[in-house]
Amino acid sequence: MTRLPSKEDLARWLSEQDGRPTMRDIAHAHGIKGGAAKIDLKRLLAELETEGLYERRKRRSRDAGLPPVAIIRVTGPDAQGDLMAEPAEWQSEDTPPPILVVARPDLPAFGRGDRVLAKLIATKDGVHAHPIRKLQSGPAAVLGIYRAGSEGGRILPIDKGADMEWRVSVADSQGAKDGELVEAEQTAPARMGLPRARILKRLGDPGAPRAVSLIAIHQHGIPDHFPPEVIAEAEAAPALPAGKREDLLDLPLLTIDPWDARDHDDAVCAAPDPDSKGGYIVWVAIADVAAYVRPNSELDREARKRGNSSYFPDRVVPMLPDRLSGDLCSLHEGVERPVLAVRLSVNAQGEKTAHRFVRGLMRSRASLSYEQAQAAFEGQLDDATEPLAEGLSHLYAAWHATLKARAARQPLELDLPERKIILGEDGKVTSVAFKDRLDAHKVIEEFMVMANVAAAEELIARRSPLLFRVHEEPSQEKLEALREVAAGAGLTLAKGQVLQTRHLNQLLAAAEGGEFDELINIATLRSMTQAYYGAENFGHFGLALRNYAHFTSPIRRYSDLIVHRSLISAHKWGKDGFSDWDIEHLAETATQISETERRSMTAERDTTDRYLAAFMADRIGAVFKGRIAGVARFGLFVKMDETGADGLVPIRTLGDEYFRHDADTQTLTGERSGNVLGLGQRVVVKLSEAEAMTGGLLLELIEVEGTAVARPRRHKGKGYAPRKGAAAKAGKIKARRKRERQR
């Protein structure tokens, strides 16, 4: 039940506000939702108004420029998540009033820029719009390079696959200069000629150092500047929040992170368990971000809007201002920091047998890099790790114990090396490397997973609401596609049983070290569903865990902050836990942050592709080895060994014959020659085009499986022949699938 503030508390709150808050503002600030609670609030405000302690905003008159029925333009959700709009036409010199859109369940959802016919009603809380129907969807947006002309100019989009230019009149150019990166919106469709557009923002020189990530940030709408009120709230935060905490200062906790990490939100330590032979006590301490980011605060609203931090080769777009992420909430060496910590009891078989959560105060013994920790695990100590040798030895031994439990649990064991873009001081790519996968990485990951499991189990046991990290099992369609890939490689994925991760691991193990190793790993990854956040628990398939929640990274993930608040409320550690608003909007928050996570992943991937294209732009004509990693009706995708970059071989360049695409077997087959091109084949390609602005790479096929490919319009009937039995195998696979569908 929503708790109404007392008259004294409400009067005090009103006296601290700038301007005159509306009833809706007051309800949002105090988490008041529902008809009965709002009626009580209305009564309370009426009493305060009688006593001269509150003054309502005057109702806007109709002659302010708003007719009873009008066309409005949706501007998007505000900080509280309410959908807002503005008048599509506004003649007055005054600022147009904000309009709250009261959505109807029988109408489709509205998006930013949509034009809607609505009935407008002036209320004590402002103007409300009751939609009648949507007239027009929001204008298409484009990010591109402006090319000036005599009568305006054109925009060359930078999106992959966007080959149509946009016309811009002089009046709509905003003074953009030739070659500038611009953001624009469509103003008229392409009826005769090119579509028309209006420039909204000028973003500067696209070739400037570190402009690549800026393009992705704008293209995907990632907020990269904090509002002044958010910065002010962060700057005003105390070094140590008030409240009772358990003393963890004597624990030998330390952080292990990438060498260039600016924030440290998790610390670990381990020691033998005197009550369990061969067992260990492991502590995982996490920055107490909830102590600084309170529900319904400016910081909280901005963090929820961002959902997570976004990481690019040249910059980080953080979820929280640097005052928190890089200072007060970061577990720096030798500094006292508030934390939420969990004590994990691990037996000799590596199983978690018990856990206990505390709200404490810690001091990190050291801030180590993964490379330092790895060297220490191998007995190579330096000045920083020598005093910590015993603790690091216990940590490594405790991790070794968990390998037994991991082997029994069988989480999905994908082996896909991660690329790392190395930039020089000028912002240009100097090299592309694959990140090393060290035991030190696995140590931290395993104990973070264990802490996340403990958080989920703790909150389930206490019947406290939370956000789960959900990863559902693959669909039957995706599993069939994976079986086809496996069959094409001469491997088998078991059928007719409930799929478990151990079945996929058996497939991966069978492919390991062979010519189809990378292919099977990629195909297995593609068969997986995308993980998301949810208020309901459907388990985590990939980790083979029934209960899982994110607890260990509240500096960079809003989901973890929600879990922290739930733990605080469940243990009654303070008033900075769950608010009524948090609980009521939990499902909405799950959807919001799942979407922002996908947005960041897409932006990060686009940035990597653009950097790789820029890196390879001066290697046009160079020859590379690779493997066919994707087959589409318009060509082949090849993953190159040297950089891991993906490029397209257009179907028109494959030869002087028609190639038939088979989605079932994921092959292209020459109608005349019978040549079969399919997933996993080793190829040699030549780089024919690299477009840095779009991240696109075009390739020309030179060899397949060691045999030269016939060039188009030359040597007809000669050159590459299909792999022995490849055409027959593809035919058998398709025939088997046809029989199965007919059963």
KEVORO-518728 format. One line per field, with one value per residue (C-alpha): residue in three letters; chain; x negated, y, z. Coordinates in steps of 0.05 Angstrom, whole numbers, plus 5000, padded with zeros to 4 digits. Layout:
// residues N
resn c(ALA;...)
chain c(A;...)
x c(X;...)
y c(Y;...)
z c(Z;...)
This chain:
// residues 743
resn c(MET;THR;ARG;LEU;PRO;SER;LYS;GLU;ASP;LEU;ALA;ARG;TRP;LEU;SER;GLU;GLN;ASP;GLY;ARG;PRO;THR;MET;ARG;ASP;ILE;ALA;HIS;ALA;HIS;GLY;ILE;LYS;GLY;GLY;ALA;ALA;LYS;ILE;ASP;LEU;LYS;ARG;LEU;LEU;ALA;GLU;LEU;GLU;THR;GLU;GLY;LEU;TYR;GLU;ARG;ARG;LYS;ARG;ARG;SER;ARG;ASP;ALA;GLY;LEU;PRO;PRO;VAL;ALA;ILE;ILE;ARG;VAL;THR;GLY;PRO;ASP;ALA;GLN;GLY;ASP;LEU;MET;ALA;GLU;PRO;ALA;GLU;TRP;GLN;SER;GLU;ASP;THR;PRO;PRO;PRO;ILE;LEU;VAL;VAL;ALA;ARG;PRO;ASP;LEU;PRO;ALA;PHE;GLY;ARG;GLY;ASP;ARG;VAL;LEU;ALA;LYS;LEU;ILE;ALA;THR;LYS;ASP;GLY;VAL;HIS;ALA;HIS;PRO;ILE;ARG;LYS;LEU;GLN;SER;GLY;PRO;ALA;ALA;VAL;LEU;GLY;ILE;TYR;ARG;ALA;GLY;SER;GLU;GLY;GLY;ARG;ILE;LEU;PRO;ILE;ASP;LYS;GLY;ALA;ASP;MET;GLU;TRP;ARG;VAL;SER;VAL;ALA;ASP;SER;GLN;GLY;ALA;LYS;ASP;GLY;GLU;LEU;VAL;GLU;ALA;GLU;GLN;THR;ALA;PRO;ALA;ARG;MET;GLY;LEU;PRO;ARG;ALA;ARG;ILE;LEU;LYS;ARG;LEU;GLY;ASP;PRO;GLY;ALA;PRO;ARG;ALA;VAL;SER;LEU;ILE;ALA;ILE;HIS;GLN;HIS;GLY;ILE;PRO;ASP;HIS;PHE;PRO;PRO;GLU;VAL;ILE;ALA;GLU;ALA;GLU;ALA;ALA;PRO;ALA;LEU;PRO;ALA;GLY;LYS;ARG;GLU;ASP;LEU;LEU;ASP;LEU;PRO;LEU;LEU;THR;ILE;ASP;PRO;TRP;ASP;ALA;ARG;ASP;HIS;ASP;ASP;ALA;VAL;CYS;ALA;ALA;PRO;ASP;PRO;ASP;SER;LYS;GLY;GLY;TYR;ILE;VAL;TRP;VAL;ALA;ILE;ALA;ASP;VAL;ALA;ALA;TYR;VAL;ARG;PRO;ASN;SER;GLU;LEU;ASP;ARG;GLU;ALA;ARG;LYS;ARG;GLY;ASN;SER;SER;TYR;PHE;PRO;ASP;ARG;VAL;VAL;PRO;MET;LEU;PRO;ASP;ARG;LEU;SER;GLY;ASP;LEU;CYS;SER;LEU;HIS;GLU;GLY;VAL;GLU;ARG;PRO;VAL;LEU;ALA;VAL;ARG;LEU;SER;VAL;ASN;ALA;GLN;GLY;GLU;LYS;THR;ALA;HIS;ARG;PHE;VAL;ARG;GLY;LEU;MET;ARG;SER;ARG;ALA;SER;LEU;SER;TYR;GLU;GLN;ALA;GLN;ALA;ALA;PHE;GLU;GLY;GLN;LEU;ASP;ASP;ALA;THR;GLU;PRO;LEU;ALA;GLU;GLY;LEU;SER;HIS;LEU;TYR;ALA;ALA;TRP;HIS;ALA;THR;LEU;LYS;ALA;ARG;ALA;ALA;ARG;GLN;PRO;LEU;GLU;LEU;ASP;LEU;PRO;GLU;ARG;LYS;ILE;ILE;LEU;GLY;GLU;ASP;GLY;LYS;VAL;THR;SER;VAL;ALA;PHE;LYS;ASP;ARG;LEU;ASP;ALA;HIS;LYS;VAL;ILE;GLU;GLU;PHE;MET;VAL;MET;ALA;ASN;VAL;ALA;ALA;ALA;GLU;GLU;LEU;ILE;ALA;ARG;ARG;SER;PRO;LEU;LEU;PHE;ARG;VAL;HIS;GLU;GLU;PRO;SER;GLN;GLU;LYS;LEU;GLU;ALA;LEU;ARG;GLU;VAL;ALA;ALA;GLY;ALA;GLY;LEU;THR;LEU;ALA;LYS;GLY;GLN;VAL;LEU;GLN;THR;ARG;HIS;LEU;ASN;GLN;LEU;LEU;ALA;ALA;ALA;GLU;GLY;GLY;GLU;PHE;ASP;GLU;LEU;ILE;ASN;ILE;ALA;THR;LEU;ARG;SER;MET;THR;GLN;ALA;TYR;TYR;GLY;ALA;GLU;ASN;PHE;GLY;HIS;PHE;GLY;LEU;ALA;LEU;ARG;ASN;TYR;ALA;HIS;PHE;THR;SER;PRO;ILE;ARG;ARG;TYR;SER;ASP;LEU;ILE;VAL;HIS;ARG;SER;LEU;ILE;SER;ALA;HIS;LYS;TRP;GLY;LYS;ASP;GLY;PHE;SER;ASP;TRP;ASP;ILE;GLU;HIS;LEU;ALA;GLU;THR;ALA;THR;GLN;ILE;SER;GLU;THR;GLU;ARG;ARG;SER;MET;THR;ALA;GLU;ARG;ASP;THR;THR;ASP;ARG;TYR;LEU;ALA;ALA;PHE;MET;ALA;ASP;ARG;ILE;GLY;ALA;VAL;PHE;LYS;GLY;ARG;ILE;ALA;GLY;VAL;ALA;ARG;PHE;GLY;LEU;PHE;VAL;LYS;MET;ASP;GLU;THR;GLY;ALA;ASP;GLY;LEU;VAL;PRO;ILE;ARG;THR;LEU;GLY;ASP;GLU;TYR;PHE;ARG;HIS;ASP;ALA;ASP;THR;GLN;THR;LEU;THR;GLY;GLU;ARG;SER;GLY;ASN;VAL;LEU;GLY;LEU;GLY;GLN;ARG;VAL;VAL;VAL;LYS;LEU;SER;GLU;ALA;GLU;ALA;MET;THR;GLY;GLY;LEU;LEU;LEU;GLU;LEU;ILE;GLU;VAL;GLU;GLY;THR;ALA;VAL;ALA;ARG;PRO;ARG;ARG;HIS;LYS;GLY;LYS;GLY;TYR;ALA;PRO;ARG;LYS;GLY;ALA;ALA;ALA;LYS;ALA;GLY;LYS;ILE;LYS;ALA;ARG;ARG;LYS;ARG;GLU;ARG;GLN;ARG)
chain c(A;A;A;A;A;A;A;A;A;A;A;A;A;A;A;A;A;A;A;A;A;A;A;A;A;A;A;A;A;A;A;A;A;A;A;A;A;A;A;A;A;A;A;A;A;A;A;A;A;A;A;A;A;A;A;A;A;A;A;A;A;A;A;A;A;A;A;A;A;A;A;A;A;A;A;A;A;A;A;A;A;A;A;A;A;A;A;A;A;A;A;A;A;A;A;A;A;A;A;A;A;A;A;A;A;A;A;A;A;A;A;A;A;A;A;A;A;A;A;A;A;A;A;A;A;A;A;A;A;A;A;A;A;A;A;A;A;A;A;A;A;A;A;A;A;A;A;A;A;A;A;A;A;A;A;A;A;A;A;A;A;A;A;A;A;A;A;A;A;A;A;A;A;A;A;A;A;A;A;A;A;A;A;A;A;A;A;A;A;A;A;A;A;A;A;A;A;A;A;A;A;A;A;A;A;A;A;A;A;A;A;A;A;A;A;A;A;A;A;A;A;A;A;A;A;A;A;A;A;A;A;A;A;A;A;A;A;A;A;A;A;A;A;A;A;A;A;A;A;A;A;A;A;A;A;A;A;A;A;A;A;A;A;A;A;A;A;A;A;A;A;A;A;A;A;A;A;A;A;A;A;A;A;A;A;A;A;A;A;A;A;A;A;A;A;A;A;A;A;A;A;A;A;A;A;A;A;A;A;A;A;A;A;A;A;A;A;A;A;A;A;A;A;A;A;A;A;A;A;A;A;A;A;A;A;A;A;A;A;A;A;A;A;A;A;A;A;A;A;A;A;A;A;A;A;A;A;A;A;A;A;A;A;A;A;A;A;A;A;A;A;A;A;A;A;A;A;A;A;A;A;A;A;A;A;A;A;A;A;A;A;A;A;A;A;A;A;A;A;A;A;A;A;A;A;A;A;A;A;A;A;A;A;A;A;A;A;A;A;A;A;A;A;A;A;A;A;A;A;A;A;A;A;A;A;A;A;A;A;A;A;A;A;A;A;A;A;A;A;A;A;A;A;A;A;A;A;A;A;A;A;A;A;A;A;A;A;A;A;A;A;A;A;A;A;A;A;A;A;A;A;A;A;A;A;A;A;A;A;A;A;A;A;A;A;A;A;A;A;A;A;A;A;A;A;A;A;A;A;A;A;A;A;A;A;A;A;A;A;A;A;A;A;A;A;A;A;A;A;A;A;A;A;A;A;A;A;A;A;A;A;A;A;A;A;A;A;A;A;A;A;A;A;A;A;A;A;A;A;A;A;A;A;A;A;A;A;A;A;A;A;A;A;A;A;A;A;A;A;A;A;A;A;A;A;A;A;A;A;A;A;A;A;A;A;A;A;A;A;A;A;A;A;A;A;A;A;A;A;A;A;A;A;A;A;A;A;A;A;A;A;A;A;A;A;A;A;A;A;A;A;A;A;A;A;A;A;A;A;A;A;A;A;A;A;A;A;A;A;A;A;A;A;A;A;A;A;A;A;A;A;A;A;A;A;A;A;A;A;A;A;A;A;A;A;A;A;A;A;A;A;A;A;A;A;A;A;A;A;A;A;A;A;A;A;A;A;A;A;A;A;A;A;A;A;A;A;A;A;A;A;A;A;A;A;A;A;A;A;A;A;A;A;A;A;A;A;A;A;A;A;A;A;A;A;A;A;A;A;A;A;A;A)
x c(5000;4974;4954;4977;4928;4949;4973;4909;4864;4901;4900;4825;4814;4856;4815;4751;4776;4763;4826;4894;4896;4960;4999;4969;4898;4914;4943;4882;4834;4868;4883;4958;4998;5070;5137;5148;5078;5084;5151;5118;5060;5110;5144;5077;5057;5125;5111;5041;5071;5121;5062;5024;4969;4985;5008;5036;5017;5073;5109;5088;5143;5166;5144;5071;5071;5096;5162;5205;5180;5111;5053;4995;4924;4898;4832;4819;4818;4798;4753;4811;4827;4891;4903;4901;4920;4922;4970;4954;4974;4960;4973;4961;4895;4899;4867;4916;4943;4920;4975;4983;5006;5059;5052;5110;5099;5135;5086;5015;4956;4932;4860;4819;4840;4908;4964;5028;5099;5119;5171;5138;5162;5135;5128;5098;5035;5027;5054;5074;5081;5129;5108;5162;5117;5045;5039;4967;4907;4846;4799;4743;4676;4609;4536;4491;4441;4466;4446;4459;4488;4511;4582;4573;4540;4545;4534;4495;4520;4467;4511;4491;4536;4565;4548;4601;4580;4625;4636;4631;4654;4614;4666;4661;4585;4572;4509;4476;4409;4387;4360;4391;4424;4497;4560;4624;4697;4740;4789;4817;4817;4782;4839;4800;4725;4691;4726;4721;4691;4679;4613;4623;4551;4482;4432;4367;4311;4325;4251;4230;4194;4241;4302;4320;4350;4384;4420;4446;4467;4509;4535;4562;4586;4540;4542;4470;4478;4504;4556;4530;4577;4549;4477;4496;4527;4465;4418;4457;4451;4413;4349;4380;4456;4486;4512;4490;4443;4405;4330;4294;4230;4188;4206;4151;4197;4167;4191;4169;4188;4162;4098;4134;4197;4218;4271;4267;4334;4317;4265;4249;4209;4207;4181;4186;4251;4233;4300;4296;4237;4211;4263;4256;4289;4293;4314;4341;4351;4388;4390;4452;4479;4549;4523;4510;4563;4629;4696;4730;4669;4640;4583;4631;4674;4613;4583;4648;4653;4582;4591;4516;4449;4427;4355;4318;4244;4232;4282;4333;4403;4416;4482;4462;4422;4347;4353;4388;4363;4290;4286;4336;4363;4297;4259;4192;4131;4123;4188;4248;4309;4381;4400;4452;4413;4428;4390;4390;4376;4346;4334;4277;4320;4327;4400;4430;4458;4478;4476;4487;4498;4475;4473;4402;4341;4278;4208;4176;4106;4087;4114;4083;4088;4106;4035;4006;4053;4037;3962;3973;4014;3954;3905;3877;3888;3875;3873;3949;3965;3910;3944;4008;3978;4014;4082;4074;4053;4117;4159;4128;4137;4210;4222;4190;4240;4298;4275;4303;4372;4368;4351;4412;4458;4433;4445;4438;4363;4358;4289;4293;4233;4251;4220;4186;4177;4111;4111;4052;4049;4077;4140;4123;4120;4049;4066;4121;4107;4145;4151;4115;4159;4122;4138;4142;4203;4235;4222;4259;4315;4328;4335;4377;4425;4427;4443;4498;4529;4526;4562;4618;4626;4626;4681;4723;4719;4739;4795;4767;4779;4718;4695;4670;4619;4657;4628;4680;4662;4656;4717;4728;4718;4649;4630;4648;4605;4547;4558;4552;4486;4460;4482;4447;4383;4391;4413;4477;4520;4565;4639;4702;4684;4689;4631;4580;4515;4475;4503;4476;4410;4403;4412;4361;4311;4319;4302;4245;4178;4209;4221;4293;4276;4290;4350;4385;4371;4401;4461;4474;4471;4520;4568;4574;4630;4610;4606;4651;4675;4742;4784;4801;4750;4741;4670;4604;4594;4522;4496;4539;4567;4637;4631;4589;4589;4537;4509;4435;4432;4478;4431;4444;4511;4577;4602;4550;4571;4642;4617;4578;4640;4679;4625;4625;4701;4701;4649;4677;4608;4635;4685;4648;4676;4735;4786;4859;4846;4788;4832;4892;4851;4804;4828;4822;4752;4733;4757;4723;4654;4657;4668;4611;4565;4581;4572;4502;4483;4503;4467;4404;4405;4416;4358;4312;4333;4318;4250;4233;4254;4212;4153;4158;4173;4100;4096;4142;4119;4087;4102;4128;4143;4210;4271;4342;4382;4449;4489;4544;4581;4540;4471;4423;4397;4324;4289;4216;4164;4117;4166;4230;4265;4325;4331;4382;4369;4427;4461;4452;4376;4379;4380;4417;4475;4536;4524;4583;4589;4611;4629;4636;4566;4538;4505;4500;4499;4479;4535;4487;4424;4455;4403;4426;4405;4422;4408;4339;4302;4232;4223;4174;4203;4179;4201;4235;4268;4265;4314;4295;4358;4404;4356;4369;4316;4326;4285;4269;4265;4197;4194;4240;4209;4143;4172;4173;4241;4258;4262;4327;4329;4264;4245;4317;4323;4254;4227;4259;4295;4338;4309;4312;4383;4403;4461;4483;4481;4522;4573;4578;4587;4643;4677;4674;4705;4761;4777;4778;4826;4873;4877)
y c(5000;5070;5109;5181;5232;5269;5341;5366;5325;5348;5421;5416;5384;5437;5493;5463;5463;5515;5541;5511;5435;5405;5350;5302;5325;5314;5245;5224;5249;5210;5147;5158;5117;5097;5131;5125;5149;5209;5228;5229;5271;5319;5327;5339;5392;5426;5432;5461;5510;5534;5545;5584;5531;5510;5547;5510;5526;5563;5525;5546;5582;5560;5626;5607;5577;5506;5485;5429;5382;5390;5355;5342;5317;5265;5287;5222;5201;5249;5233;5198;5155;5193;5203;5277;5318;5389;5424;5410;5482;5539;5612;5646;5677;5642;5575;5519;5481;5410;5359;5293;5238;5194;5132;5086;5011;5001;5046;5026;5053;5122;5139;5203;5248;5215;5264;5248;5277;5286;5316;5367;5377;5430;5402;5428;5387;5415;5396;5324;5295;5238;5209;5198;5168;5170;5211;5200;5162;5200;5223;5177;5199;5196;5207;5224;5267;5333;5351;5424;5445;5508;5501;5468;5400;5326;5278;5213;5165;5127;5068;5002;4986;5057;5076;5130;5203;5256;5326;5387;5457;5519;5537;5468;5463;5499;5529;5460;5459;5410;5346;5356;5300;5318;5289;5301;5281;5267;5322;5292;5223;5203;5212;5242;5238;5238;5244;5312;5324;5378;5381;5379;5378;5392;5343;5367;5334;5259;5247;5280;5236;5193;5214;5141;5128;5196;5174;5112;5151;5199;5146;5103;5159;5144;5202;5226;5290;5294;5348;5402;5380;5309;5334;5379;5321;5278;5334;5344;5271;5258;5216;5167;5162;5158;5092;5032;4985;4921;4931;4895;4936;4877;4833;4829;4850;4872;4890;4857;4894;4912;4954;5015;5010;5076;5047;4987;4963;4893;4866;4795;4754;4682;4640;4566;4549;4521;4486;4451;4407;4431;4486;4562;4625;4675;4748;4788;4862;4909;4985;5010;5053;5052;5096;5151;5140;5146;5127;5183;5228;5263;5213;5155;5180;5192;5124;5089;5126;5105;5034;5018;5046;5040;5021;5042;5036;5109;5128;5105;5135;5122;5109;5153;5218;5212;5239;5173;5123;5143;5167;5157;5090;5063;5016;5051;5023;5045;5084;5068;5054;5032;4964;4910;4845;4771;4717;4653;4584;4538;4464;4421;4403;4477;4481;4541;4513;4578;4653;4715;4787;4848;4923;4941;4986;4961;4984;4954;4926;4934;4950;4897;4886;4818;4810;4824;4774;4722;4730;4724;4660;4633;4652;4715;4768;4842;4898;4903;4828;4803;4826;4793;4727;4684;4715;4709;4636;4622;4658;4616;4551;4568;4579;4512;4479;4512;4479;4412;4443;4478;4412;4380;4440;4444;4517;4531;4531;4576;4593;4658;4704;4777;4831;4892;4955;4991;5066;5113;5182;5210;5168;5123;5047;5022;4947;4897;4842;4786;4792;4740;4695;4687;4646;4712;4730;4664;4671;4737;4714;4651;4687;4742;4688;4656;4723;4736;4668;4682;4749;4716;4660;4708;4752;4693;4665;4732;4740;4807;4831;4835;4835;4768;4759;4713;4670;4624;4560;4563;4556;4491;4529;4554;4485;4455;4506;4488;4414;4428;4465;4409;4357;4395;4391;4317;4326;4309;4346;4298;4300;4276;4297;4358;4401;4417;4456;4392;4369;4433;4425;4355;4385;4440;4389;4345;4405;4430;4433;4414;4455;4470;4492;4566;4553;4509;4560;4617;4575;4554;4627;4647;4593;4624;4671;4740;4748;4800;4827;4805;4809;4735;4680;4634;4613;4623;4570;4589;4587;4526;4562;4562;4628;4685;4761;4816;4842;4855;4918;4973;5028;5007;4969;4995;4923;4913;4977;4949;4884;4924;4964;4899;4871;4935;4932;4857;4865;4931;4964;5034;5079;5078;5011;4997;5052;5038;5067;5018;4959;4983;4996;4935;4903;4970;4979;4909;4925;4993;4969;4908;4956;5003;4942;4921;4994;4996;4928;4951;5018;4983;4933;4987;5026;4966;4953;5025;5024;4959;4988;5050;5006;4965;5024;5030;4955;4954;4898;4858;4784;4752;4682;4669;4625;4631;4652;4669;4654;4699;4704;4765;4737;4707;4735;4719;4725;4741;4706;4765;4815;4777;4828;4807;4825;4813;4776;4800;4744;4782;4773;4697;4677;4675;4633;4636;4615;4584;4602;4546;4573;4502;4479;4551;4543;4576;4527;4544;4524;4504;4481;4451;4487;4491;4547;4537;4553;4536;4531;4559;4615;4667;4735;4802;4867;4908;4963;4990;5045;5074;5115;5054;5001;4960;4915;4886;4825;4785;4710;4683;4611;4561;4502;4514;4516;4580;4609;4624;4698;4725;4725;4687;4613;4589;4520;4522;4538;4520;4453;4434;4397;4323;4302;4373;4377;4307;4322;4386;4346;4292;4344;4378;4312;4290;4356;4349;4279;4304;4360;4311;4266)
z c(5000;4982;5044;5045;5074;5137;5130;5164;5117;5056;5078;5089;5021;4986;5019;4990;4917;4865;4832;4843;4834;4806;4839;4788;4807;4881;4868;4827;4880;4936;4896;4901;4851;4848;4854;4930;4946;4900;4930;4999;4971;4940;5008;5042;4992;5000;5075;5061;5011;5064;5112;5059;5053;4981;4919;4860;4789;4753;4698;4628;4591;4523;4492;4506;4437;4449;4417;4446;4390;4359;4326;4374;4362;4411;4442;4480;4554;4608;4667;4703;4642;4624;4549;4532;4470;4443;4396;4323;4306;4356;4338;4405;4424;4492;4503;4484;4544;4557;4543;4579;4532;4565;4523;4505;4507;4440;4403;4382;4422;4403;4387;4385;4327;4316;4297;4335;4332;4405;4450;4497;4568;4615;4686;4751;4734;4664;4595;4582;4512;4498;4431;4378;4324;4299;4235;4217;4245;4266;4211;4189;4217;4183;4202;4144;4109;4081;4010;3993;3926;3891;3916;3983;3985;3996;4054;4042;4097;4136;4153;4121;4063;4058;3986;3975;3985;4017;3988;4033;4016;4035;4087;4119;4118;4185;4153;4148;4111;4058;4088;4157;4195;4206;4238;4198;4193;4133;4113;4048;4016;3952;3903;3846;3858;3925;3993;4027;4095;4147;4185;4260;4286;4259;4289;4259;4220;4212;4202;4267;4318;4358;4317;4303;4371;4370;4306;4341;4403;4362;4314;4369;4415;4474;4524;4531;4571;4642;4658;4706;4762;4758;4762;4821;4859;4848;4869;4933;4955;5020;5020;5069;5075;5144;5171;5211;5175;5191;5198;5141;5145;5168;5109;5056;5000;4934;4864;4799;4735;4666;4670;4643;4687;4719;4765;4811;4835;4860;4909;4930;4981;5003;5061;5081;5118;5187;5191;5123;5103;5035;5035;5031;5055;4997;5007;4948;4964;4916;4917;4954;4898;4928;4986;4935;4882;4919;4888;4849;4854;4793;4793;4795;4737;4693;4711;4694;4628;4609;4636;4632;4613;4540;4524;4461;4441;4455;4509;4560;4564;4638;4672;4731;4734;4745;4816;4833;4781;4784;4857;4913;4889;4864;4911;4906;4941;5013;5017;5061;5019;5035;5005;5002;5012;5013;5052;5010;5040;4987;5001;4974;4913;4896;4914;4951;5016;5050;5042;5085;5061;5100;5090;5109;5104;5070;5050;4988;4998;4925;4855;4811;4736;4709;4684;4753;4786;4733;4744;4819;4809;4770;4826;4794;4847;4842;4894;4894;4898;4943;5008;4983;4961;5013;4999;4924;4933;4973;4920;4864;4904;4919;4845;4829;4876;4838;4773;4799;4810;4743;4708;4740;4724;4651;4632;4558;4540;4479;4454;4415;4423;4434;4390;4420;4379;4397;4383;4378;4408;4343;4352;4293;4297;4306;4312;4322;4372;4405;4481;4522;4563;4630;4691;4729;4686;4702;4777;4781;4734;4774;4841;4810;4783;4852;4885;4833;4847;4922;4912;4872;4923;4981;4952;4930;5001;5031;4980;4959;4887;4842;4770;4745;4689;4642;4586;4556;4518;4441;4397;4358;4293;4314;4340;4272;4238;4285;4270;4196;4205;4249;4198;4143;4184;4196;4268;4306;4356;4394;4379;4413;4484;4528;4506;4560;4556;4563;4495;4463;4500;4470;4401;4416;4443;4381;4337;4380;4344;4277;4215;4237;4308;4298;4254;4306;4361;4318;4298;4370;4392;4337;4360;4429;4449;4475;4550;4582;4648;4676;4739;4729;4736;4676;4693;4656;4603;4583;4654;4671;4732;4759;4797;4772;4782;4769;4834;4822;4777;4802;4776;4705;4706;4733;4742;4797;4832;4834;4865;4917;4936;4944;4990;5031;5040;5054;5109;5135;5128;5114;5079;5013;4990;4945;4936;4921;4851;4839;4856;4817;4754;4760;4695;4658;4685;4661;4590;4591;4612;4566;4509;4530;4536;4465;4442;4473;4443;4374;4380;4406;4349;4296;4325;4322;4249;4230;4264;4229;4161;4174;4194;4130;4083;4062;4046;3986;3940;3997;4002;4067;4091;4125;4131;4106;4168;4136;4074;4047;3981;3963;3979;4029;4094;4107;4174;4163;4207;4217;4247;4258;4213;4172;4099;4044;3979;3934;3896;3831;3836;3844;3770;3704;3728;3773;3846;3882;3956;4003;4072;4101;4085;4086;4018;3950;3892;3820;3772;3716;3752;3814;3856;3929;3975;4048;4120;4147;4081;4082;4032;4007;3992;3965;3997;3943;3983;4055;4075;4142;4150;4145;4170;4106;4075;4005;3986;3923;3927;3904;3930;3962;3999;3964;3893;3852;3836;3763;3751;3723;3646;3643;3638;3638;3669;3699;3767;3834;3837;3896;3955;3947;3963;3983;3933;3949;4024;4015;3975;4028;4083;4045;4028;4101;4124;4072;4098;4170;4153;4118;4180)
